[in-house]
Amino acid sequence: MTLRRSLLLVVAGLTVAALLLVTGTAVLGMRSYLLNRTDEQLDAAAELARSRTAMLVGDPELRGQAIRQVVSVTDYVIEVRAAPTGIIRIVSGAPLPAKPLLDQAEDDPRPQNVAGYRVVVTHDGAYTVLVALSLQPLRDTVARLLRVAGLTSLVVLVLLVLIARLLIARRLRPLDAIAAAATDLADGRLDRRVPGSGNPRTEVGRLTTAINGMLSRIQGALAARERSESRMREFVADASHELRTPVTSIQGYLQLIRSGVVDTRERPDVLRRIEEESTRMGSLVNSLLYLARLDASPPARREPVDLSRLARDAVADASAVEPDRPLTAETPAECLVTADADAVRQVLANLLANVRAHTPPGTAARVRVAPDAAGARVEVADDGPGMGEEAAAHAFERFWRADPARSAGGGAGLGLAIVADVVHAHGGSVGVDGSAVWFTLPRDS
């Protein structure tokens, strides 16, 4: 059974129960009220009849006068019994029932129902007086009330069921939209959303908001997965392309040596070239492994790190590698951030290696550390020609190489890619301004 039908049946059942309760209460209340009014009238008439007993059993002319004194209408039935003479029946208006009322009512002084009459019995010495009223008018009134209430209840039930059906259909319409969105999502339409305001004050609104949020997260997760897979495919393709050159060179030199075409004693440069290509391939593999580790799990170790000290150490290491290049560190006495010290060292080493690889020998370079309220900004600048806008836009892509006009040496194009990945893993940002490469690190990453 559908939810709409269940709700409609529940509403209809509760409405029927409520209408039956109200109708029954109204009918019983009206009957009790009319019966009490009848009893009050009978009690008053019986008391007056008891005080006029002598007149009721006396002269017929006085009897009629007494009856008129007792009752002002002709719907009453009065019976008087005298012990020596038996039953004296006095009729006022309505016909008597087939059996004398007194035979059935004389043993109970309380008002009671006898043969369709409401009867009150009173005693006055040797006489017993019975006053009765027909219950037919009361029954007619109650029956008419029951018919009117029943018809009204039926109309109210029909109207309430129709209104409930419309309201249920309207209120459950968002659930249809949610079901349709789920179906579309299963069919691959990841941009599908549940229409509606998502009013947080309603249950359906909260459900709509939750469903849309879930769909957005699912779409984002699937898009991220697709981007990751695409990036991985590109990564594998680029890595294969980069590794193919040194592998091919090494294989070619080894084949020449094995076939005897090249004598290593006469051509020592062959072994040097094999060693250089092996070194290049090893460096490339190490960079690829580092990037793979960054993709799988960004640096998790966080500890207070003095960027000023790391910058000075990086400049000292670069000066040891290339003593003829003027390198300076412009840093404050201390600049603390929370980061992975080894990863930050790798970033600074890659930036300075990038300066050595892409600027002529002897070109001056500077490392600046500038703390701010959010963290710190580190900049590595040189006096070389710098990058153009197009080159700067692709500088941090993997396996991308700078313009040959800036390059004075070869490389795999992974140095700045590692820098960007490490900085982003720390929650920072990275960029290029001409001949300066900068990155920022938050104080608490």
C-alpha positions in Angstrom: 0.0 0.0 0.0 1.3 3.4 -0.9 2.1 6.1 1.6 -0.6 8.4 0.2 -3.3 5.7 0.5 -2.2 4.8 4.0 -2.3 8.4 5.1 -5.7 8.9 3.4 -7.2 5.8 5.1 -5.8 7.0 8.5 -7.3 10.4 8.0 -10.7 9.0 6.9 -10.7 6.5 9.8 -10.0 9.2 12.4 -12.6 11.5 10.9 -15.2 8.8 10.9 -14.4 8.0 14.6 -14.5 11.7 15.5 -17.8 12.3 13.7 -19.4 9.2 15.3 -18.2 10.3 18.7 -19.6 13.9 18.2 -22.9 12.7 16.7 -23.4 10.1 19.4 -22.6 12.6 22.1 -25.0 15.2 20.6 -27.8 12.7 20.2 -27.4 11.2 23.7 -27.1 14.7 25.2 -30.2 15.9 23.4 -32.2 12.8 24.5 -31.1 13.2 28.1 -32.0 16.9 28.0 -35.5 16.3 26.6 -36.1 13.4 29.0 -35.1 15.6 31.9 -37.5 18.3 30.7 -40.2 15.7 30.4 -39.5 14.4 33.9 -39.7 17.9 35.3 -43.0 18.6 33.6 -44.4 15.2 34.8 -43.2 15.8 38.3 -44.9 19.2 38.4 -48.1 17.8 36.9 -48.1 14.8 39.2 -47.7 17.0 42.3 -50.5 19.2 41.2 -52.7 16.2 40.4 -52.1 14.7 43.8 -53.3 17.9 45.4 -56.4 17.8 43.2 -57.2 14.1 43.7 -60.7 14.8 45.2 -61.7 16.8 42.3 -60.3 14.2 39.8 -62.5 11.5 41.4 -65.5 13.7 42.1 -68.2 15.3 39.9 -67.5 14.9 36.2 -67.9 18.7 35.8 -65.4 19.3 38.6 -63.2 16.5 37.1 -62.8 18.4 33.9 -62.0 21.6 35.8 -59.5 19.7 37.8 -57.8 18.3 34.7 -57.5 21.8 33.3 -55.9 22.9 36.5 -53.5 20.1 36.4 -52.4 20.3 32.8 -52.6 23.1 30.2 -52.2 20.8 27.2 -54.0 17.7 26.1 -51.0 15.3 25.7 -51.1 14.1 29.3 -52.6 10.8 30.4 -53.9 10.7 34.0 -55.1 7.6 35.8 -56.5 7.5 39.4 -57.0 4.4 41.4 -59.1 4.2 44.5 -58.6 1.1 46.7 -62.4 0.2 47.2 -63.5 0.8 43.6 -60.5 -0.3 41.5 -59.2 1.7 38.6 -60.6 5.0 37.6 -59.3 6.0 34.2 -59.3 9.6 33.2 -58.1 10.4 29.7 -56.8 13.8 28.7 -56.1 14.1 24.9 -54.1 11.2 23.7 -55.7 7.7 23.6 -54.8 5.3 26.3 -52.5 2.3 25.7 -54.2 -1.1 25.4 -53.2 -2.1 28.9 -53.7 0.3 31.9 -50.5 2.0 32.7 -51.0 1.7 36.4 -50.8 -2.0 36.3 -47.2 -1.7 35.0 -46.0 1.4 36.9 -47.6 1.4 40.4 -44.7 -0.5 42.0 -42.0 2.1 41.1 -42.4 5.7 42.1 -39.5 6.9 39.9 -40.2 8.2 36.3 -40.1 5.3 33.9 -41.0 4.3 30.4 -44.1 2.3 30.0 -45.6 1.3 26.6 -44.2 4.3 24.9 -45.1 6.7 27.7 -43.0 8.5 30.4 -44.9 7.8 33.6 -44.8 9.4 37.1 -46.8 7.8 40.0 -47.8 9.7 43.1 -50.0 8.7 46.1 -52.5 10.7 48.1 -54.1 8.7 50.9 -56.4 6.1 49.4 -55.7 7.2 45.8 -52.8 6.5 43.5 -52.4 9.1 40.7 -50.5 8.4 37.5 -49.4 11.1 35.1 -47.9 10.2 31.7 -46.6 11.8 28.6 -46.0 10.1 25.2 -42.3 9.7 24.3 -43.1 9.9 20.5 -42.3 13.6 20.2 -39.0 13.0 22.0 -38.2 10.1 19.7 -39.1 12.1 16.6 -36.8 15.0 17.7 -33.9 12.6 18.4 -34.4 10.8 15.1 -34.5 14.1 13.2 -31.3 15.2 15.0 -29.7 11.9 14.1 -30.6 12.2 10.4 -29.4 15.8 10.2 -26.2 14.9 12.1 -25.6 11.8 9.9 -26.1 13.8 6.7 -23.9 16.6 7.9 -21.2 14.1 9.0 -21.3 12.4 5.6 -20.8 15.7 3.9 -18.0 16.7 6.3 -16.3 13.3 5.8 -16.3 13.6 2.0 -15.0 17.2 2.1 -12.3 16.3 4.6 -11.2 13.3 2.6 -11.0 15.4 -0.6 -9.0 18.2 1.2 -6.8 15.6 2.9 -6.1 14.0 -0.5 -5.1 17.3 -2.0 -2.9 18.3 1.0 -1.2 14.9 1.1 -0.5 15.0 -2.6 1.0 18.5 -2.2 3.0 17.7 0.8 4.4 14.5 -0.6 5.3 16.0 -4.0 8.9 16.7 -2.8 9.2 13.0 -2.0 8.3 12.2 -5.7 11.0 14.7 -6.7 13.5 13.0 -4.3 12.7 9.6 -5.8 13.0 11.0 -9.3 16.4 12.5 -8.4 17.6 9.3 -7.0 16.5 7.4 -10.1 18.3 10.0 -12.3 21.4 9.7 -10.2 21.4 5.9 -10.6 21.1 6.5 -14.4 24.2 8.6 -14.3 22.8 12.2 -14.1 25.1 13.5 -11.4 24.0 17.1 -11.8 20.4 16.3 -10.8 19.1 18.1 -7.7 15.8 18.0 -5.8 13.8 21.1 -6.6 12.3 23.0 -3.7 13.1 25.7 -1.2 14.5 23.2 1.4 12.8 25.1 4.3 14.6 23.8 7.4 11.4 24.3 9.5 9.8 21.3 7.8 10.8 17.7 7.7 10.6 17.5 3.9 12.6 20.7 3.7 15.4 19.2 5.9 15.3 16.0 3.9 15.5 18.0 0.6 18.5 19.9 1.9 20.2 16.7 3.1 19.5 14.9 -0.2 20.9 17.8 -2.3 23.9 18.0 0.0 24.5 14.3 -0.4 24.1 14.5 -4.2 26.6 17.4 -4.3 29.1 15.4 -2.3 28.6 12.4 -4.4 29.1 14.4 -7.6 32.2 16.1 -6.1 33.6 12.7 -5.0 33.0 11.2 -8.4 34.4 14.2 -10.2 37.5 14.1 -7.9 37.8 10.4 -8.6 37.6 11.0 -12.4 40.1 13.9 -12.2 42.4 11.7 -10.1 42.1 8.8 -12.6 42.7 11.2 -15.5 45.6 12.7 -13.7 47.0 9.3 -13.0 46.7 8.3 -16.6 48.5 11.5 -17.7 51.1 10.9 -15.0 51.8 7.4 -16.1 52.0 8.5 -19.8 54.3 11.4 -19.0 56.5 9.3 -16.7 56.8 6.6 -19.4 57.7 9.2 -21.9 60.4 10.7 -19.7 61.8 7.4 -18.7 61.9 6.1 -22.2 64.7 8.5 -23.3 67.4 7.5 -20.6 66.4 3.9 -20.8 66.8 3.9 -24.6 70.1 5.7 -24.3 71.4 3.2 -21.8 70.2 0.3 -23.9 71.8 1.7 -27.0 75.2 2.2 -25.4 75.1 -1.2 -23.8 74.3 -2.8 -27.2 77.3 -0.9 -28.7 79.6 -2.1 -26.0 78.3 -5.7 -26.1 78.6 -5.9 -29.9 82.2 -4.6 -29.8 81.4 -1.5 -31.9 82.6 0.8 -29.0 85.7 0.0 -26.9 85.3 1.5 -23.5 89.1 2.0 -23.2 89.1 4.2 -26.3 85.7 5.8 -25.5 85.4 6.4 -21.8 82.8 9.0 -22.5 80.3 6.1 -23.3 80.4 4.9 -19.7 80.1 8.5 -18.5 77.0 8.9 -20.6 75.6 5.7 -19.3 76.2 6.9 -15.7 74.6 10.3 -16.5 71.5 8.7 -18.0 71.3 6.3 -15.0 71.6 9.2 -12.6 69.0 11.2 -14.5 66.7 8.2 -14.5 67.2 7.6 -10.8 66.5 11.3 -10.0 63.3 11.1 -12.2 62.2 7.9 -10.4 62.8 9.5 -7.0 60.7 12.6 -8.0 57.9 10.4 -9.3 57.9 8.3 -6.1 57.8 11.5 -4.0 54.9 12.8 -6.0 53.1 9.5 -5.8 53.5 9.6 -2.0 52.1 13.1 -1.9 49.1 12.1 -3.9 48.5 9.0 -1.7 49.0 10.7 1.6 50.0 14.4 2.1 52.6 15.2 4.7 51.0 14.3 8.0 53.9 15.3 10.4 53.3 18.7 11.8 55.7 20.5 14.2 56.9 24.0 14.9 59.3 24.9 12.1 61.5 28.0 11.8 61.3 29.1 8.2 64.1 31.6 8.7 66.5 28.8 9.7 65.4 26.5 6.9 65.9 29.3 4.3 69.4 30.1 5.6 70.3 26.4 5.5 68.9 26.0 2.0 71.0 29.0 0.8 74.1 27.5 2.5 73.5 24.1 0.8 73.0 25.8 -2.6 76.2 27.9 -2.2 78.1 24.7 -1.5 76.8 23.2 -4.7 77.6 26.3 -6.8 80.0 28.6 -4.9 80.3 31.1 -7.8 76.6 32.1 -7.7 75.7 35.0 -5.3 73.0 33.7 -3.0 71.5 35.7 -0.1 68.9 35.0 2.6 66.8 37.9 3.7 65.0 36.6 6.8 63.9 37.7 10.2 65.6 36.3 13.3 62.8 33.7 13.6 59.6 32.8 11.7 57.7 29.9 13.2 54.9 27.9 11.4 53.5 24.4 11.9 54.7 22.2 9.0 56.6 19.2 7.9 60.3 20.4 8.1 61.6 17.8 5.6 58.9 18.7 3.1 59.7 22.5 3.4 63.4 21.7 2.9 62.5 19.8 -0.2 60.5 22.8 -1.5 63.4 25.3 -0.9 65.9 22.9 -2.4 63.7 22.5 -5.6 63.3 26.2 -6.0 67.0 26.9 -5.7 67.8 24.0 -8.0 65.3 25.5 -10.4 67.3 28.8 -10.3 70.5 26.9 -11.1 68.9 25.0 -13.9 67.2 27.9 -15.6 69.5 30.9 -15.2 73.0 31.5 -16.5 75.9 30.7 -14.1 76.7 33.6 -11.7 73.2 35.0 -11.7 72.3 36.3 -8.3 69.4 34.9 -6.4 67.6 35.8 -3.1 65.5 33.9 -0.6 63.1 36.2 1.4 61.0 35.2 4.4 58.2 37.6 5.4 56.0 36.7 8.3 52.4 38.0 8.5 49.3 37.6 10.6 48.2 34.4 8.8 51.6 32.7 8.5 54.5 33.5 6.3 55.4 34.2 2.7 58.6 32.8 1.2 60.0 34.1 -2.1 62.9 32.8 -4.2 63.9 35.4 -6.8 66.7 35.7 -9.2 68.1 38.3 -11.7 67.4 36.1 -14.7 64.9 36.9 -17.5 61.9 35.5 -15.6 58.8 33.8 -17.0 56.2 35.1 -19.3 52.5 35.0 -18.4 51.9 31.8 -20.5 54.9 30.1 -18.9 53.8 31.1 -15.4 50.4 29.7 -16.0 51.9 26.2 -16.6 54.9 26.4 -14.4 53.5 24.0 -11.7 52.2 21.4 -14.1 54.0 18.0 -14.0 56.5 17.4 -16.8 56.1 20.9 -18.1 59.4 22.7 -19.0 60.0 26.4 -19.2 60.7 28.3 -22.4 64.2 27.4 -23.8 65.1 31.1 -23.7 65.1 30.9 -19.9 66.5 27.4 -19.6 70.2 26.8 -19.3 69.9 23.1 -18.5 67.6 20.1 -18.8 65.1 18.7 -16.3 62.2 16.4 -16.0 59.7 19.3 -15.2 58.8 17.9 -11.8 60.6 20.4 -9.5 57.9 23.0 -9.3 55.1 20.4 -9.4 56.6 18.9 -6.2 56.7 22.5 -4.7 53.0 23.1 -5.5 51.9 19.7 -4.2 53.8 20.1 -0.9 52.5 23.7 -0.3 48.9 22.8 -1.1 49.1 19.8 1.2 50.0 22.3 4.0 47.1 24.5 3.1 49.2 27.2 1.5 49.3 28.8 -2.0 52.0 29.2 -4.6 52.6 31.4 -7.6 55.1 33.0 -10.0 55.8 36.7 -10.4 58.3 37.2 -13.3 61.6 35.8 -12.0 60.3 35.2 -8.5 58.6 32.0 -7.3 56.7 32.4 -4.0 54.7 30.3 -1.6 52.8 30.9 1.6 52.3 28.7 4.6 49.6 29.2 7.3 50.7 29.5 10.8 48.8 26.4 11.8 48.6 24.0 8.9 
